Amino acid sequence: MADQGREASAEARYLQVQTTTDSRAEAMELAHDAVAARLAACAQVAGPIASTYWWENGLERAEEWLVMLKLPADRYQPLADFLAERHSYDEPEIIATPIIAGSPAYLSWIEEETRPE
């Protein structure tokens, strides 16, 4: 799974990574802690959202909160490891979408804010 993430991150310079949680409190904590650790420049929490998915041979519905994080692609693996370690789900959603275009100033800001001083 980690190798797939590395391959995907090589295709784009910046990513939006998302995960979901079953509580607003956990979503806010993951967002805050990832940004505080400079693994992402920013994070948004949206929700509740309605999710439908297969789990343990059954079709499930749940109310979840979506966490979206913006980061340079080379920060993907540290962020994915961080989320996997701290997430309450057995198999959390951790997916990355390439940011293929954006304001040059904003993209530069993403780069600057994810580098330790």
C-alpha contacts under 8 A as a table, 3 or more apart, distances in Angstrom:
res1	aa1	res2	aa2	distance
1	M	4	Q	5.33
1	M	5	G	6.69
2	A	5	G	5.15
2	A	6	R	6.46
2	A	77	Q	7.22
3	D	6	R	5.12
3	D	7	E	6.31
4	Q	7	E	5.18
4	Q	8	A	6.20
5	G	8	A	5.14
5	G	9	S	6.12
5	G	76	Y	7.32
5	G	77	Q	6.96
5	G	96	A	7.85
6	R	9	S	5.19
6	R	10	A	6.39
6	R	76	Y	7.54
6	R	77	Q	6.93
7	E	10	A	5.35
7	E	11	E	7.16
8	A	11	E	5.66
8	A	12	A	7.62
8	A	96	A	7.83
9	S	12	A	5.80
9	S	13	R	7.37
9	S	14	Y	7.96
9	S	15	L	7.45
9	S	73	A	4.94
9	S	74	D	6.73
9	S	76	Y	6.84
9	S	96	A	7.89
9	S	98	P	7.60
10	A	13	R	7.31
10	A	73	A	6.94
10	A	74	D	7.75
11	E	98	P	7.64
12	A	15	L	6.99
12	A	73	A	6.43
12	A	98	P	5.52
12	A	99	I	6.78
12	A	100	I	6.70
13	R	72	P	5.91
13	R	73	A	5.21
13	R	74	D	7.71
13	R	98	P	7.67
13	R	99	I	7.48
13	R	100	I	7.92
14	Y	70	K	7.37
14	Y	71	L	5.77
14	Y	72	P	4.28
14	Y	73	A	4.78
14	Y	98	P	6.13
14	Y	99	I	5.32
14	Y	100	I	7.51
14	Y	107	L	7.61
15	L	70	K	5.84
15	L	71	L	5.51
15	L	72	P	6.04
15	L	73	A	5.53
15	L	76	Y	7.83
15	L	96	A	6.08
15	L	97	T	5.56
15	L	98	P	4.56
15	L	99	I	5.16
16	Q	68	M	6.44
16	Q	69	L	5.42
16	Q	70	K	4.62
16	Q	71	L	6.55
16	Q	96	A	5.62
16	Q	97	T	5.23
16	Q	98	P	6.37
16	Q	99	I	6.59
17	V	68	M	5.67
17	V	69	L	5.13
17	V	70	K	6.51
17	V	71	L	7.86
17	V	94	I	6.78
17	V	95	I	5.51
17	V	96	A	4.26
17	V	97	T	6.27
18	Q	66	L	6.93
18	Q	67	V	5.46
18	Q	68	M	4.49
18	Q	69	L	6.29
18	Q	93	E	7.31
18	Q	94	I	5.80
18	Q	95	I	5.60
18	Q	96	A	6.54
19	T	66	L	5.99
19	T	67	V	5.33
19	T	68	M	6.82
19	T	92	P	6.89
19	T	93	E	4.98
19	T	94	I	5.04
19	T	95	I	6.92
20	T	27	A	7.32
20	T	64	E	6.18
20	T	65	W	5.41
20	T	66	L	4.54
20	T	67	V	5.95
20	T	92	P	7.26
20	T	93	E	6.34
21	T	24	R	7.44
21	T	26	E	6.57
21	T	27	A	5.90
21	T	64	E	5.44
21	T	65	W	5.31
21	T	66	L	6.74
21	T	67	V	7.92
21	T	87	H	7.89
21	T	88	S	7.72
21	T	89	Y	7.58
22	D	26	E	7.55
22	D	62	A	7.80
22	D	63	E	6.56
22	D	64	E	4.60
22	D	65	W	6.25
23	S	26	E	5.44
23	S	27	A	6.36
23	S	64	E	6.46
23	S	65	W	6.33
24	R	27	A	5.04
24	R	28	M	6.05
24	R	45	V	7.97
24	R	47	G	7.77
24	R	48	P	7.90
24	R	64	E	7.95
24	R	65	W	5.99
25	A	28	M	5.21
25	A	29	E	6.16
26	E	29	E	5.03
26	E	30	L	6.09
27	A	30	L	5.26
27	A	31	A	6.12
27	A	45	V	6.52
27	A	65	W	6.39
27	A	66	L	7.17
27	A	67	V	6.11
28	M	31	A	5.11
28	M	32	H	6.00
28	M	45	V	6.68
29	E	32	H	5.14
29	E	33	D	5.94
30	L	33	D	5.30
30	L	34	A	5.98
30	L	67	V	7.99
30	L	83	L	7.28
30	L	86	R	7.66
30	L	87	H	7.85
31	A	34	A	5.42
31	A	35	V	6.29
31	A	42	C	7.88
31	A	43	A	5.41
31	A	44	Q	7.09
31	A	45	V	7.37
31	A	67	V	6.67
31	A	69	L	7.47
32	H	35	V	5.37
32	H	36	A	5.97
32	H	43	A	7.53
33	D	36	A	4.95
33	D	37	A	6.05
34	A	37	A	5.19
34	A	38	R	6.34
34	A	39	L	5.36
34	A	40	A	6.06
34	A	79	L	7.19
34	A	82	F	7.62
35	V	38	R	4.86
35	V	39	L	5.82
35	V	40	A	5.01
35	V	41	A	5.85
35	V	42	C	5.91
35	V	43	A	6.96
36	A	39	L	7.67
37	A	40	A	7.79
38	R	41	A	6.34
38	R	113	E	6.61
38	R	114	T	4.54
38	R	115	R	6.66
38	R	116	P	6.92
39	L	71	L	7.02
39	L	75	R	6.28
39	L	78	P	6.96
39	L	79	L	5.57
39	L	114	T	5.82
40	A	43	A	7.13
40	A	69	L	5.95
40	A	70	K	5.52
40	A	71	L	4.68
40	A	72	P	7.77
40	A	75	R	7.70
40	A	79	L	7.53
40	A	110	I	7.57
40	A	113	E	7.64
40	A	114	T	5.82
41	A	69	L	7.41
41	A	70	K	5.86
41	A	71	L	5.82
41	A	109	W	7.68
41	A	110	I	5.12
41	A	111	E	7.60
41	A	113	E	5.20
41	A	114	T	5.52
42	C	69	L	5.77
42	C	70	K	5.73
42	C	71	L	7.76
42	C	110	I	7.84
43	A	67	V	6.68
43	A	68	M	5.41
43	A	69	L	4.32
43	A	70	K	6.58
44	Q	66	L	7.99
44	Q	67	V	5.71
44	Q	68	M	5.24
44	Q	69	L	6.61
45	V	65	W	6.69
45	V	66	L	5.57
45	V	67	V	4.62
45	V	68	M	6.53
46	A	49	I	7.51
46	A	65	W	5.77
46	A	66	L	5.13
46	A	67	V	6.60
47	G	64	E	6.67
47	G	65	W	4.62
47	G	66	L	6.16
48	P	63	E	5.97
48	P	64	E	5.41
48	P	65	W	5.04
48	P	66	L	7.66
49	I	63	E	5.67
49	I	64	E	5.29
49	I	65	W	5.97
49	I	66	L	7.26
50	A	61	R	7.17
50	A	62	A	6.00
50	A	63	E	4.95
50	A	64	E	6.41
51	S	61	R	5.57
51	S	62	A	5.25
51	S	63	E	6.18
51	S	64	E	6.70
52	T	59	L	7.15
52	T	60	E	5.59
52	T	61	R	4.49
52	T	62	A	6.58
53	Y	59	L	5.78
53	Y	60	E	5.31
53	Y	61	R	6.59
54	W	57	N	6.43
54	W	58	G	5.54
54	W	59	L	4.58
54	W	60	E	5.89
55	W	58	G	5.40
55	W	59	L	6.41
55	W	60	E	6.60
70	K	110	I	6.99
71	L	75	R	6.50
71	L	76	Y	7.38
71	L	110	I	5.94
71	L	111	E	7.15
71	L	114	T	7.07
72	P	75	R	5.59
72	P	76	Y	7.27
72	P	110	I	6.77
72	P	111	E	6.02
72	P	114	T	7.64
73	A	76	Y	5.43
74	D	77	Q	7.32
75	R	78	P	5.70
75	R	79	L	6.28
76	Y	79	L	5.21
76	Y	80	A	5.97
77	Q	80	A	4.98
77	Q	81	D	6.02
78	P	81	D	5.18
78	P	82	F	6.11
79	L	82	F	4.96
79	L	83	L	6.13
80	A	83	L	5.17
80	A	84	A	6.06
80	A	94	I	6.64
81	D	84	A	5.17
81	D	85	E	6.08
82	F	85	E	5.28
82	F	86	R	6.27
83	L	86	R	5.32
83	L	87	H	5.62
83	L	94	I	7.64
84	A	87	H	5.46
84	A	92	P	6.85
84	A	94	I	7.93
87	H	90	D	7.99
87	H	92	P	6.83
88	S	92	P	7.83
89	Y	92	P	5.18
99	I	102	G	7.30
102	G	106	Y	7.01
102	G	107	L	6.46
103	S	106	Y	5.17
103	S	107	L	6.19
104	P	107	L	5.18
104	P	108	S	6.04
105	A	108	S	5.11
105	A	109	W	6.15
106	Y	109	W	4.96
106	Y	110	I	6.34
107	L	110	I	5.07
107	L	111	E	6.48
108	S	111	E	5.09
108	S	112	E	6.22
109	W	112	E	5.03
109	W	113	E	6.02
110	I	113	E	5.46
110	I	114	T	6.45
111	E	114	T	5.64
111	E	115	R	6.86
112	E	115	R	5.72
113	E	116	P	7.74
